[in-house]
Amino acid sequence: MGSKIYVGGLPFATTDAELQQVFSAHGSVESARVITDKFTGRSRGFGFVEMSSNAEAQSAIQALNGTYLDGRSLTVNEARSQEKGSGFGAGRSGEKREGGGQRQPNSRLRQR
C-alpha cells in the first residue's frame, strides 16, 4: 500500500513529470500530480505524490521538507484525508445552511 504526500510551495511552472523526478530520488513513485485551477488550467502551487511504501514516503518527507525548488521553499508532509462536507456551501459544522424564517418589515419605512 502506498503513502500519499502533500507538497506545497511548488513553483507555478512545475509539471507532473518534474515533481515525479524530484521524488524518485527517494524511492519508487506511484503517481505525482500538480493540482491546477479547473477554470484557467494554471498550477495552484501544490500537488500530491504517492510513494510505493511508507518508509520511502517518510524518507522523502525528511529529505525534501524545507528545501528549495526554483527559488521556492517546499512544504512536504503526509497528506491528510479530505473531510466530508468541507466544500463550498457548507457551514462551520460541515452541514448545509438552511434558509431561514420570515422576513420582518423594516420599521423605518412608512406604510401607505
Biopython code that builds the backbone (N, CA, C, O; Angstrom):
import numpy as np
from Bio.PDB.StructureBuilder import StructureBuilder

atoms = [
    (1, "MET", "N", (0.839, -1.183, 0.000)),
    (1, "MET", "CA", (0.000, 0.000, 0.000)),
    (1, "MET", "C", (0.877, 1.237, 0.000)),
    (1, "MET", "O", (1.841, 1.316, 0.763)),
    (2, "GLY", "N", (0.550, 2.218, -0.859)),
    (2, "GLY", "CA", (1.338, 3.430, -0.976)),
    (2, "GLY", "C", (1.018, 4.434, 0.105)),
    (2, "GLY", "O", (0.068, 4.276, 0.872)),
    (3, "SER", "N", (1.831, 5.469, 0.148)),
    (3, "SER", "CA", (1.638, 6.526, 1.120)),
    (3, "SER", "C", (1.583, 7.854, 0.381)),
    (3, "SER", "O", (2.475, 8.160, -0.410)),
    (4, "LYS", "N", (0.554, 8.641, 0.629)),
    (4, "LYS", "CA", (0.336, 9.890, -0.091)),
    (4, "LYS", "C", (0.988, 11.059, 0.642)),
    (4, "LYS", "O", (0.897, 11.176, 1.864)),
    (5, "ILE", "N", (1.646, 11.921, -0.133)),
    (5, "ILE", "CA", (2.395, 13.061, 0.403)),
    (5, "ILE", "C", (1.846, 14.349, -0.199)),
    (5, "ILE", "O", (1.590, 14.421, -1.401)),
    (6, "TYR", "N", (1.668, 15.364, 0.641)),
    (6, "TYR", "CA", (1.296, 16.704, 0.200)),
    (6, "TYR", "C", (2.573, 17.489, -0.056)),
    (6, "TYR", "O", (3.510, 17.431, 0.741)),
    (7, "VAL", "N", (2.615, 18.228, -1.170)),
    (7, "VAL", "CA", (3.773, 19.062, -1.499)),
    (7, "VAL", "C", (3.258, 20.469, -1.771)),
    (7, "VAL", "O", (2.569, 20.694, -2.766)),
    (8, "GLY", "N", (3.581, 21.415, -0.901)),
    (8, "GLY", "CA", (3.160, 22.802, -1.065)),
    (8, "GLY", "C", (4.337, 23.688, -1.415)),
    (8, "GLY", "O", (5.492, 23.307, -1.225)),
    (9, "GLY", "N", (4.041, 24.874, -1.928)),
    (9, "GLY", "CA", (5.079, 25.839, -2.277)),
    (9, "GLY", "C", (5.738, 25.547, -3.614)),
    (9, "GLY", "O", (6.851, 26.007, -3.869)),
    (10, "LEU", "N", (5.069, 24.791, -4.466)),
    (10, "LEU", "CA", (5.651, 24.459, -5.767)),
    (10, "LEU", "C", (5.716, 25.683, -6.668)),
    (10, "LEU", "O", (4.798, 26.503, -6.666)),
    (11, "PRO", "N", (6.789, 25.813, -7.436)),
    (11, "PRO", "CA", (6.808, 26.864, -8.457)),
    (11, "PRO", "C", (5.659, 26.613, -9.438)),
    (11, "PRO", "O", (5.339, 25.460, -9.726)),
    (12, "PHE", "N", (5.047, 27.658, -9.944)),
    (12, "PHE", "CA", (3.871, 27.510, -10.787)),
    (12, "PHE", "C", (4.165, 26.833, -12.116)),
    (12, "PHE", "O", (3.241, 26.356, -12.775)),
    (13, "ALA", "N", (5.425, 26.779, -12.526)),
    (13, "ALA", "CA", (5.799, 26.142, -13.790)),
    (13, "ALA", "C", (6.081, 24.646, -13.635)),
    (13, "ALA", "O", (6.350, 23.971, -14.629)),
    (14, "THR", "N", (6.026, 24.119, -12.425)),
    (14, "THR", "CA", (6.338, 22.707, -12.182)),
    (14, "THR", "C", (5.305, 21.802, -12.856)),
    (14, "THR", "O", (4.100, 22.040, -12.766)),
    (15, "THR", "N", (5.793, 20.766, -13.528)),
    (15, "THR", "CA", (4.918, 19.787, -14.177)),
    (15, "THR", "C", (4.847, 18.511, -13.346)),
    (15, "THR", "O", (5.625, 18.323, -12.410)),
    (16, "ASP", "N", (3.912, 17.642, -13.696)),
    (16, "ASP", "CA", (3.796, 16.346, -13.028)),
    (16, "ASP", "C", (5.096, 15.557, -13.159)),
    (16, "ASP", "O", (5.552, 14.937, -12.199)),
    (17, "ALA", "N", (5.694, 15.582, -14.362)),
    (17, "ALA", "CA", (6.931, 14.830, -14.616)),
    (17, "ALA", "C", (8.088, 15.360, -13.765)),
    (17, "ALA", "O", (8.889, 14.575, -13.258)),
    (18, "GLU", "N", (8.181, 16.667, -13.608)),
    (18, "GLU", "CA", (9.251, 17.253, -12.773)),
    (18, "GLU", "C", (9.052, 16.890, -11.309)),
    (18, "GLU", "O", (10.015, 16.597, -10.599)),
    (19, "LEU", "N", (7.810, 16.908, -10.860)),
    (19, "LEU", "CA", (7.509, 16.537, -9.476)),
    (19, "LEU", "C", (7.884, 15.074, -9.237)),
    (19, "LEU", "O", (8.451, 14.743, -8.196)),
    (20, "GLN", "N", (7.574, 14.212, -10.181)),
    (20, "GLN", "CA", (7.922, 12.802, -10.064)),
    (20, "GLN", "C", (9.442, 12.619, -10.027)),
    (20, "GLN", "O", (9.953, 11.796, -9.267)),
    (21, "GLN", "N", (10.150, 13.377, -10.838)),
    (21, "GLN", "CA", (11.610, 13.274, -10.886)),
    (21, "GLN", "C", (12.243, 13.663, -9.551)),
    (21, "GLN", "O", (13.175, 13.001, -9.093)),
    (22, "VAL", "N", (11.753, 14.717, -8.931)),
    (22, "VAL", "CA", (12.283, 15.164, -7.647)),
    (22, "VAL", "C", (12.122, 14.073, -6.587)),
    (22, "VAL", "O", (13.048, 13.813, -5.819)),
    (23, "PHE", "N", (10.953, 13.438, -6.542)),
    (23, "PHE", "CA", (10.670, 12.437, -5.515)),
    (23, "PHE", "C", (11.256, 11.067, -5.833)),
    (23, "PHE", "O", (11.451, 10.267, -4.919)),
    (24, "SER", "N", (11.539, 10.773, -7.087)),
    (24, "SER", "CA", (12.053, 9.454, -7.447)),
    (24, "SER", "C", (13.454, 9.201, -6.894)),
    (24, "SER", "O", (13.893, 8.054, -6.821)),
    (25, "ALA", "N", (14.152, 10.259, -6.507)),
    (25, "ALA", "CA", (15.465, 10.090, -5.875)),
    (25, "ALA", "C", (15.339, 9.454, -4.487)),
    (25, "ALA", "O", (16.339, 9.016, -3.918)),
    (26, "HIS", "N", (14.125, 9.399, -3.938)),
    (26, "HIS", "CA", (13.905, 8.891, -2.580)),
    (26, "HIS", "C", (13.079, 7.611, -2.548)),
    (26, "HIS", "O", (12.694, 7.147, -1.474)),
    (27, "GLY", "N", (12.806, 7.039, -3.719)),
    (27, "GLY", "CA", (12.053, 5.785, -3.767)),
    (27, "GLY", "C", (11.190, 5.699, -5.007)),
    (27, "GLY", "O", (11.257, 6.544, -5.899)),
    (28, "SER", "N", (10.389, 4.670, -5.040)),
    (28, "SER", "CA", (9.521, 4.410, -6.185)),
    (28, "SER", "C", (8.257, 5.267, -6.087)),
    (28, "SER", "O", (7.507, 5.178, -5.114)),
    (29, "VAL", "N", (8.033, 6.099, -7.110)),
    (29, "VAL", "CA", (6.879, 6.988, -7.146)),
    (29, "VAL", "C", (5.765, 6.322, -7.940)),
    (29, "VAL", "O", (5.944, 5.987, -9.111)),
    (30, "GLU", "N", (4.619, 6.130, -7.304)),
    (30, "GLU", "CA", (3.470, 5.543, -7.993)),
    (30, "GLU", "C", (2.728, 6.581, -8.811)),
    (30, "GLU", "O", (2.269, 6.290, -9.916)),
    (31, "SER", "N", (2.604, 7.811, -8.272)),
    (31, "SER", "CA", (1.955, 8.898, -9.004)),
    (31, "SER", "C", (2.431, 10.234, -8.462)),
    (31, "SER", "O", (2.793, 10.354, -7.291)),
    (32, "ALA", "N", (2.426, 11.237, -9.336)),
    (32, "ALA", "CA", (2.781, 12.601, -8.955)),
    (32, "ALA", "C", (1.862, 13.533, -9.734)),
    (32, "ALA", "O", (1.780, 13.453, -10.960)),
    (33, "ARG", "N", (1.174, 14.414, -9.019)),
    (33, "ARG", "CA", (0.200, 15.280, -9.678)),
    (33, "ARG", "C", (0.249, 16.684, -9.111)),
    (33, "ARG", "O", (0.114, 16.885, -7.904)),
    (34, "VAL", "N", (0.443, 17.659, -9.996)),
    (34, "VAL", "CA", (0.362, 19.071, -9.639)),
    (34, "VAL", "C", (-1.097, 19.471, -9.805)),
    (34, "VAL", "O", (-1.694, 19.211, -10.850)),
    (35, "ILE", "N", (-1.676, 20.096, -8.794)),
    (35, "ILE", "CA", (-3.082, 20.490, -8.829)),
    (35, "ILE", "C", (-3.223, 21.800, -9.589)),
    (35, "ILE", "O", (-2.487, 22.756, -9.347)),
    (36, "THR", "N", (-4.185, 21.829, -10.518)),
    (36, "THR", "CA", (-4.396, 23.014, -11.345)),
    (36, "THR", "C", (-5.794, 23.578, -11.126)),
    (36, "THR", "O", (-6.708, 22.871, -10.702)),
    (37, "ASP", "N", (-5.939, 24.852, -11.422)),
    (37, "ASP", "CA", (-7.227, 25.521, -11.354)),
    (37, "ASP", "C", (-8.111, 24.976, -12.471)),
    (37, "ASP", "O", (-7.669, 24.882, -13.616)),
    (38, "LYS", "N", (-9.342, 24.619, -12.156)),
    (38, "LYS", "CA", (-10.194, 23.987, -13.164)),
    (38, "LYS", "C", (-10.664, 24.947, -14.244)),
    (38, "LYS", "O", (-11.087, 24.505, -15.312)),
    (39, "PHE", "N", (-10.603, 26.235, -13.995)),
    (39, "PHE", "CA", (-11.043, 27.210, -15.000)),
    (39, "PHE", "C", (-9.892, 27.697, -15.873)),
    (39, "PHE", "O", (-10.037, 27.803, -17.091)),
    (40, "THR", "N", (-8.755, 27.991, -15.256)),
    (40, "THR", "CA", (-7.632, 28.560, -16.014)),
    (40, "THR", "C", (-6.602, 27.520, -16.433)),
    (40, "THR", "O", (-5.840, 27.745, -17.373)),
    (41, "GLY", "N", (-6.573, 26.378, -15.739)),
    (41, "GLY", "CA", (-5.568, 25.364, -16.035)),
    (41, "GLY", "C", (-4.209, 25.677, -15.438)),
    (41, "GLY", "O", (-3.263, 24.912, -15.629)),
    (42, "ARG", "N", (-4.092, 26.783, -14.721)),
    (42, "ARG", "CA", (-2.829, 27.202, -14.111)),
    (42, "ARG", "C", (-2.598, 26.445, -12.803)),
    (42, "ARG", "O", (-3.541, 26.145, -12.071)),
    (43, "SER", "N", (-1.340, 26.146, -12.524)),
    (43, "SER", "CA", (-0.979, 25.460, -11.286)),
    (43, "SER", "C", (-1.449, 26.259, -10.076)),
    (43, "SER", "O", (-1.420, 27.490, -10.088)),
    (44, "ARG", "N", (-1.882, 25.557, -9.036)),
    (44, "ARG", "CA", (-2.285, 26.213, -7.792)),
    (44, "ARG", "C", (-1.139, 26.239, -6.789)),
    (44, "ARG", "O", (-1.309, 26.730, -5.672)),
    (45, "GLY", "N", (0.036, 25.715, -7.173)),
    (45, "GLY", "CA", (1.217, 25.796, -6.309)),
    (45, "GLY", "C", (1.353, 24.655, -5.316)),
    (45, "GLY", "O", (2.170, 24.726, -4.399)),
    (46, "PHE", "N", (0.561, 23.606, -5.490)),
    (46, "PHE", "CA", (0.718, 22.435, -4.628)),
    (46, "PHE", "C", (0.368, 21.179, -5.413)),
    (46, "PHE", "O", (-0.208, 21.239, -6.500)),
    (47, "GLY", "N", (0.731, 20.041, -4.834)),
    (47, "GLY", "CA", (0.453, 18.780, -5.503)),
    (47, "GLY", "C", (0.520, 17.623, -4.540)),
    (47, "GLY", "O", (0.702, 17.809, -3.336)),
    (48, "PHE", "N", (0.371, 16.411, -5.078)),
    (48, "PHE", "CA", (0.406, 15.197, -4.280)),
    (48, "PHE", "C", (1.274, 14.165, -4.964)),
    (48, "PHE", "O", (1.269, 14.029, -6.188)),
    (49, "VAL", "N", (2.019, 13.441, -4.149)),
    (49, "VAL", "CA", (2.871, 12.364, -4.639)),
    (49, "VAL", "C", (2.517, 11.117, -3.856)),
    (49, "VAL", "O", (2.343, 11.174, -2.639)),
    (50, "GLU", "N", (2.409, 9.992, -4.544)),
    (50, "GLU", "CA", (2.165, 8.728, -3.861)),
    (50, "GLU", "C", (3.384, 7.845, -4.050)),
    (50, "GLU", "O", (3.790, 7.540, -5.171)),
    (51, "MET", "N", (3.957, 7.442, -2.924)),
    (51, "MET", "CA", (5.146, 6.585, -2.923)),
    (51, "MET", "C", (4.709, 5.134, -2.690)),
    (51, "MET", "O", (3.629, 4.875, -2.159)),
    (52, "SER", "N", (5.576, 4.190, -3.101)),
    (52, "SER", "CA", (5.251, 2.764, -3.000)),
    (52, "SER", "C", (5.139, 2.265, -1.570)),
    (52, "SER", "O", (4.330, 1.382, -1.284)),
    (53, "SER", "N", (5.942, 2.822, -0.666)),
    (53, "SER", "CA", (5.897, 2.354, 0.722)),
    (53, "SER", "C", (5.940, 3.530, 1.682)),
    (53, "SER", "O", (6.350, 4.635, 1.325)),
    (54, "ASN", "N", (5.511, 3.271, 2.900)),
    (54, "ASN", "CA", (5.529, 4.292, 3.937)),
    (54, "ASN", "C", (6.964, 4.705, 4.270)),
    (54, "ASN", "O", (7.216, 5.877, 4.549)),
    (55, "ALA", "N", (7.900, 3.769, 4.245)),
    (55, "ALA", "CA", (9.302, 4.073, 4.542)),
    (55, "ALA", "C", (9.882, 5.027, 3.504)),
    (55, "ALA", "O", (10.614, 5.955, 3.849)),
    (56, "GLU", "N", (9.557, 4.800, 2.234)),
    (56, "GLU", "CA", (10.031, 5.698, 1.176)),
    (56, "GLU", "C", (9.399, 7.080, 1.319)),
    (56, "GLU", "O", (10.057, 8.098, 1.108)),
    (57, "ALA", "N", (8.136, 7.105, 1.674)),
    (57, "ALA", "CA", (7.446, 8.379, 1.866)),
    (57, "ALA", "C", (8.076, 9.172, 3.006)),
    (57, "ALA", "O", (8.311, 10.373, 2.869)),
    (58, "GLN", "N", (8.348, 8.513, 4.125)),
    (58, "GLN", "CA", (8.975, 9.191, 5.264)),
    (58, "GLN", "C", (10.366, 9.707, 4.902)),
    (58, "GLN", "O", (10.758, 10.796, 5.320)),
    (59, "SER", "N", (11.106, 8.926, 4.127)),
    (59, "SER", "CA", (12.437, 9.335, 3.670)),
    (59, "SER", "C", (12.341, 10.596, 2.810)),
    (59, "SER", "O", (13.126, 11.529, 2.981)),
    (60, "ALA", "N", (11.381, 10.621, 1.890)),
    (60, "ALA", "CA", (11.194, 11.781, 1.020)),
    (60, "ALA", "C", (10.778, 13.014, 1.820)),
    (60, "ALA", "O", (11.266, 14.116, 1.569)),
    (61, "ILE", "N", (9.877, 12.824, 2.782)),
    (61, "ILE", "CA", (9.433, 13.946, 3.620)),
    (61, "ILE", "C", (10.616, 14.535, 4.382)),
    (61, "ILE", "O", (10.807, 15.750, 4.393)),
    (62, "GLN", "N", (11.400, 13.682, 5.012)),
    (62, "GLN", "CA", (12.559, 14.142, 5.785)),
    (62, "GLN", "C", (13.566, 14.879, 4.897)),
    (62, "GLN", "O", (14.105, 15.914, 5.289)),
    (63, "ALA", "N", (13.813, 14.343, 3.706)),
    (63, "ALA", "CA", (14.827, 14.904, 2.823)),
    (63, "ALA", "C", (14.380, 16.190, 2.123)),
    (63, "ALA", "O", (15.209, 17.065, 1.875)),
    (64, "LEU", "N", (13.085, 16.324, 1.797)),
    (64, "LEU", "CA", (12.647, 17.424, 0.943)),
    (64, "LEU", "C", (11.922, 18.564, 1.656)),
    (64, "LEU", "O", (11.849, 19.666, 1.113)),
    (65, "ASN", "N", (11.391, 18.336, 2.841)),
    (65, "ASN", "CA", (10.680, 19.410, 3.539)),
    (65, "ASN", "C", (11.646, 20.551, 3.862)),
    (65, "ASN", "O", (12.689, 20.338, 4.480)),
    (66, "GLY", "N", (11.286, 21.759, 3.437)),
    (66, "GLY", "CA", (12.118, 22.931, 3.699)),
    (66, "GLY", "C", (13.190, 23.184, 2.645)),
    (66, "GLY", "O", (13.907, 24.182, 2.723)),
    (67, "THR", "N", (13.309, 22.295, 1.661)),
    (67, "THR", "CA", (14.286, 22.523, 0.593)),
    (67, "THR", "C", (13.692, 23.478, -0.436)),
    (67, "THR", "O", (12.500, 23.783, -0.401)),
    (68, "TYR", "N", (14.537, 23.943, -1.350)),
    (68, "TYR", "CA", (14.107, 24.906, -2.355)),
    (68, "TYR", "C", (14.060, 24.268, -3.736)),
    (68, "TYR", "O", (14.939, 23.492, -4.109)),
    (69, "LEU", "N", (13.017, 24.609, -4.488)),
    (69, "LEU", "CA", (12.876, 24.200, -5.873)),
    (69, "LEU", "C", (12.611, 25.464, -6.674)),
    (69, "LEU", "O", (11.591, 26.127, -6.484)),
    (70, "ASP", "N", (13.532, 25.794, -7.568)),
    (70, "ASP", "CA", (13.426, 27.022, -8.379)),
    (70, "ASP", "C", (13.141, 28.255, -7.521)),
    (70, "ASP", "O", (12.320, 29.096, -7.888)),
    (71, "GLY", "N", (13.820, 28.358, -6.381)),
    (71, "GLY", "CA", (13.712, 29.535, -5.524)),
    (71, "GLY", "C", (12.542, 29.546, -4.568)),
    (71, "GLY", "O", (12.372, 30.514, -3.827)),
    (72, "ARG", "N", (11.727, 28.503, -4.558)),
    (72, "ARG", "CA", (10.578, 28.450, -3.635)),
    (72, "ARG", "C", (10.769, 27.343, -2.625)),
    (72, "ARG", "O", (11.175, 26.234, -2.974)),
    (73, "SER", "N", (10.475, 27.644, -1.366)),
    (73, "SER", "CA", (10.617, 26.684, -0.283)),
    (73, "SER", "C", (9.455, 25.695, -0.301)),
    (73, "SER", "O", (8.290, 26.093, -0.328)),
    (74, "LEU", "N", (9.782, 24.397, -0.285)),
    (74, "LEU", "CA", (8.762, 23.360, -0.324)),
    (74, "LEU", "C", (8.290, 22.987, 1.077)),
    (74, "LEU", "O", (9.085, 22.922, 2.014)),
    (75, "THR", "N", (7.012, 22.748, 1.207)),
    (75, "THR", "CA", (6.412, 22.175, 2.404)),
    (75, "THR", "C", (6.011, 20.758, 2.032)),
    (75, "THR", "O", (5.159, 20.558, 1.165)),
    (76, "VAL", "N", (6.617, 19.781, 2.680)),
    (76, "VAL", "CA", (6.365, 18.383, 2.334)),
    (76, "VAL", "C", (5.958, 17.644, 3.606)),
    (76, "VAL", "O", (6.720, 17.596, 4.572)),
    (77, "ASN", "N", (4.752, 17.068, 3.604)),
    (77, "ASN", "CA", (4.299, 16.278, 4.746)),
    (77, "ASN", "C", (3.259, 15.258, 4.304)),
    (77, "ASN", "O", (2.857, 15.226, 3.141)),
    (78, "GLU", "N", (2.830, 14.423, 5.249)),
    (78, "GLU", "CA", (1.823, 13.419, 4.927)),
    (78, "GLU", "C", (0.527, 14.109, 4.554)),
    (78, "GLU", "O", (0.110, 15.068, 5.203)),
    (79, "ALA", "N", (-0.107, 13.612, 3.498)),
    (79, "ALA", "CA", (-1.384, 14.175, 3.076)),
    (79, "ALA", "C", (-2.465, 13.742, 4.051)),
    (79, "ALA", "O", (-2.497, 12.589, 4.480)),
    (80, "ARG", "N", (-3.345, 14.661, 4.398)),
    (80, "ARG", "CA", (-4.486, 14.346, 5.256)),
    (80, "ARG", "C", (-5.672, 14.013, 4.373)),
    (80, "ARG", "O", (-5.793, 14.545, 3.270)),
    (81, "SER", "N", (-6.532, 13.154, 4.836)),
    (81, "SER", "CA", (-7.716, 12.829, 4.045)),
    (81, "SER", "C", (-8.664, 14.020, 4.051)),
    (81, "SER", "O", (-8.762, 14.750, 5.037)),
    (82, "GLN", "N", (-9.362, 14.204, 2.928)),
    (82, "GLN", "CA", (-10.286, 15.316, 2.810)),
    (82, "GLN", "C", (-11.505, 15.045, 3.665)),
    (82, "GLN", "O", (-12.076, 13.954, 3.628)),
    (83, "GLU", "N", (-11.906, 16.057, 4.445)),
    (83, "GLU", "CA", (-13.068, 15.900, 5.316)),
    (83, "GLU", "C", (-14.343, 16.019, 4.501)),
    (83, "GLU", "O", (-14.447, 16.860, 3.608)),
    (84, "LYS", "N", (-15.312, 15.168, 4.817)),
    (84, "LYS", "CA", (-16.587, 15.198, 4.124)),
    (84, "LYS", "C", (-17.320, 16.496, 4.454)),
    (84, "LYS", "O", (-17.378, 16.912, 5.612)),
    (85, "GLY", "N", (-17.875, 17.126, 3.430)),
    (85, "GLY", "CA", (-18.654, 18.344, 3.647)),
    (85, "GLY", "C", (-17.816, 19.583, 3.806)),
    (85, "GLY", "O", (-18.319, 20.598, 4.289)),
    (86, "SER", "N", (-16.535, 19.544, 3.413)),
    (86, "SER", "CA", (-15.697, 20.719, 3.592)),
    (86, "SER", "C", (-15.683, 21.610, 2.357)),
    (86, "SER", "O", (-14.886, 22.544, 2.278)),
    (87, "GLY", "N", (-16.557, 21.330, 1.392)),
    (87, "GLY", "CA", (-16.584, 22.110, 0.162)),
    (87, "GLY", "C", (-17.413, 23.364, 0.300)),
    (87, "GLY", "O", (-17.805, 23.750, 1.401)),
    (88, "PHE", "N", (-17.678, 24.000, -0.832)),
    (88, "PHE", "CA", (-18.466, 25.225, -0.855)),
    (88, "PHE", "C", (-19.881, 24.962, -0.386)),
    (88, "PHE", "O", (-20.420, 23.876, -0.601)),
    (89, "GLY", "N", (-20.483, 25.950, 0.252)),
    (89, "GLY", "CA", (-21.857, 25.827, 0.694)),
    (89, "GLY", "C", (-22.021, 25.150, 2.038)),
    (89, "GLY", "O", (-23.147, 24.976, 2.505)),
    (90, "ALA", "N", (-20.948, 24.770, 2.659)),
    (90, "ALA", "CA", (-21.052, 24.102, 3.949)),
    (90, "ALA", "C", (-20.898, 25.112, 5.073)),
    (90, "ALA", "O", (-20.135, 26.071, 4.958)),
    (91, "GLY", "N", (-21.622, 24.893, 6.155)),
    (91, "GLY", "CA", (-21.479, 25.741, 7.331)),
    (91, "GLY", "C", (-20.264, 25.306, 8.136)),
    (91, "GLY", "O", (-19.523, 24.419, 7.712)),
    (92, "ARG", "N", (-20.061, 25.908, 9.267)),
    (92, "ARG", "CA", (-18.895, 25.557, 10.086)),
    (92, "ARG", "C", (-18.941, 24.125, 10.588)),
    (92, "ARG", "O", (-17.899, 23.510, 10.818)),
    (93, "SER", "N", (-20.134, 23.598, 10.758)),
    (93, "SER", "CA", (-20.250, 22.229, 11.250)),
    (93, "SER", "C", (-20.176, 21.219, 10.110)),
    (93, "SER", "O", (-20.263, 20.014, 10.349)),
    (94, "GLY", "N", (-20.015, 21.695, 8.865)),
    (94, "GLY", "CA", (-19.945, 20.813, 7.729)),
    (94, "GLY", "C", (-21.308, 20.494, 7.133)),
    (94, "GLY", "O", (-21.400, 19.762, 6.147)),
    (95, "GLU", "N", (-22.372, 21.041, 7.727)),
    (95, "GLU", "CA", (-23.707, 20.802, 7.192)),
    (95, "GLU", "C", (-24.139, 22.005, 6.382)),
    (95, "GLU", "O", (-23.695, 23.129, 6.618)),
    (96, "LYS", "N", (-25.016, 21.752, 5.419)),
    (96, "LYS", "CA", (-25.505, 22.854, 4.596)),
    (96, "LYS", "C", (-26.364, 23.783, 5.433)),
    (96, "LYS", "O", (-27.053, 23.350, 6.357)),
    (97, "ARG", "N", (-26.316, 25.059, 5.099)),
    (97, "ARG", "CA", (-27.112, 26.044, 5.810)),
    (97, "ARG", "C", (-28.559, 25.962, 5.370)),
    (97, "ARG", "O", (-28.866, 25.638, 4.223)),
    (98, "GLU", "N", (-29.411, 26.255, 6.280)),
    (98, "GLU", "CA", (-30.840, 26.277, 5.979)),
    (98, "GLU", "C", (-31.255, 27.727, 5.786)),
    (98, "GLU", "O", (-30.772, 28.618, 6.486)),
    (99, "GLY", "N", (-32.158, 27.961, 4.829)),
    (99, "GLY", "CA", (-32.717, 29.303, 4.662)),
    (99, "GLY", "C", (-33.565, 29.610, 5.867)),
    (99, "GLY", "O", (-34.024, 28.692, 6.547)),
    (100, "GLY", "N", (-33.782, 30.861, 6.146)),
    (100, "GLY", "CA", (-34.442, 30.961, 7.409)),
    (100, "GLY", "C", (-35.461, 32.031, 7.600)),
    (100, "GLY", "O", (-35.292, 33.185, 7.208)),
    (101, "GLY", "N", (-36.523, 31.608, 8.216)),
    (101, "GLY", "CA", (-37.503, 32.485, 8.825)),
    (101, "GLY", "C", (-38.220, 33.426, 7.888)),
    (101, "GLY", "O", (-37.917, 33.520, 6.698)),
    (102, "GLN", "N", (-39.173, 34.113, 8.459)),
    (102, "GLN", "CA", (-39.916, 35.100, 7.698)),
    (102, "GLN", "C", (-39.212, 36.431, 7.796)),
    (102, "GLN", "O", (-38.548, 36.750, 8.782)),
    (103, "ARG", "N", (-39.379, 37.178, 6.757)),
    (103, "ARG", "CA", (-38.740, 38.476, 6.701)),
    (103, "ARG", "C", (-39.545, 39.483, 7.523)),
    (103, "ARG", "O", (-40.771, 39.540, 7.428)),
    (104, "GLN", "N", (-38.854, 40.257, 8.310)),
    (104, "GLN", "CA", (-39.501, 41.280, 9.121)),
    (104, "GLN", "C", (-39.526, 42.591, 8.341)),
    (104, "GLN", "O", (-38.529, 42.942, 7.709)),
    (105, "PRO", "N", (-40.631, 43.317, 8.369)),
    (105, "PRO", "CA", (-40.676, 44.597, 7.660)),
    (105, "PRO", "C", (-39.753, 45.598, 8.323)),
    (105, "PRO", "O", (-39.549, 45.577, 9.537)),
    (106, "ASN", "N", (-39.209, 46.461, 7.516)),
    (106, "ASN", "CA", (-38.315, 47.490, 8.012)),
    (106, "ASN", "C", (-39.173, 48.543, 8.726)),
    (106, "ASN", "O", (-40.044, 49.154, 8.107)),
    (107, "SER", "N", (-38.934, 48.752, 10.004)),
    (107, "SER", "CA", (-39.754, 49.661, 10.807)),
    (107, "SER", "C", (-39.531, 51.119, 10.435)),
    (107, "SER", "O", (-40.349, 51.968, 10.791)),
    (108, "ARG", "N", (-38.450, 51.436, 9.732)),
    (108, "ARG", "CA", (-38.187, 52.816, 9.361)),
    (108, "ARG", "C", (-38.936, 53.237, 8.096)),
    (108, "ARG", "O", (-39.018, 54.427, 7.791)),
    (109, "LEU", "N", (-39.479, 52.274, 7.364)),
    (109, "LEU", "CA", (-40.252, 52.608, 6.165)),
    (109, "LEU", "C", (-41.683, 52.919, 6.544)),
    (109, "LEU", "O", (-42.256, 52.279, 7.425)),
    (110, "ARG", "N", (-42.249, 53.890, 5.885)),
    (110, "ARG", "CA", (-43.631, 54.245, 6.161)),
    (110, "ARG", "C", (-44.552, 53.349, 5.392)),
    (110, "ARG", "O", (-44.293, 52.981, 4.247)),
    (111, "GLN", "N", (-45.627, 53.009, 6.043)),
    (111, "GLN", "CA", (-46.675, 52.243, 5.383)),
    (111, "GLN", "C", (-47.608, 53.212, 4.687)),
    (111, "GLN", "O", (-47.915, 54.257, 5.261)),
    (112, "ARG", "N", (-48.072, 52.928, 3.492)),
    (112, "ARG", "CA", (-49.002, 53.820, 2.788)),
    (112, "ARG", "C", (-50.392, 53.334, 2.912)),
    (112, "ARG", "O", (-51.313, 53.956, 2.384)),
]
sb = StructureBuilder()
sb.init_structure("model")
sb.init_model(0)
sb.init_chain("A")
sb.init_seg("    ")
for serial, (resi, resn, name, xyz) in enumerate(atoms, 1):
    if name == "N":
        sb.init_residue(resn, " ", resi, " ")
    sb.init_atom(name, np.array(xyz, "f"), 0.0, 1.0, " ", f" {name:<3s}", serial, name[0])
structure = sb.get_structure()
